[in-house]
Amino acid sequence: MTRRWTRFIRELCANRWVRGGALTLYYATILVGLILLYGKGDFSTPKFIYQGF
């Protein structure tokens, strides 16, 4: 049973279409995450923390 799954996963990884689709999904997820984190539109620097000293 384990050998069958291992062979199946190896065949999926060897398929160039599956690999390309997985990489595209991976990088698209990273881009969406970055847009969600930094997409507020406010790219100004924060106030200096030690300004009161």
C-alpha positions in Angstrom: 0.0 0.0 0.0 2.8 2.5 0.9 4.8 1.6 -2.1 1.8 2.3 -4.3 1.3 5.7 -2.9 5.0 6.5 -3.1 5.1 5.5 -6.7 2.0 7.6 -7.4 3.4 10.7 -5.8 6.7 10.2 -7.6 4.9 10.0 -10.9 2.9 13.1 -10.1 6.1 15.0 -9.3 7.7 13.8 -12.5 4.8 15.0 -14.6 5.8 18.5 -15.9 2.2 19.8 -16.1 1.5 18.8 -12.5 4.8 20.3 -11.3 4.2 23.5 -13.3 0.7 23.8 -11.9 1.9 23.2 -8.3 4.7 25.8 -8.6 2.2 28.3 -10.2 -0.2 27.8 -7.3 2.6 28.1 -4.8 3.9 31.4 -6.1 0.4 32.8 -6.6 -0.4 32.0 -3.0 2.8 33.9 -1.9 1.8 36.9 -4.0 -1.7 37.0 -2.7 -0.4 36.8 0.9 2.0 39.7 0.2 -0.8 41.8 -1.3 -3.0 41.1 1.7 -0.2 42.0 4.1 1.0 45.1 2.3 -1.8 46.1 0.0 -3.2 48.7 2.3 -1.7 51.4 0.2 0.2 53.1 3.1 3.8 52.6 2.4 5.1 55.3 4.7 7.6 54.6 7.4 6.4 54.2 10.9 7.2 56.9 13.5 10.6 56.6 15.2 10.1 54.7 18.5 12.6 56.7 20.6 11.4 60.1 19.6 10.5 61.1 23.1 14.1 60.7 24.5 
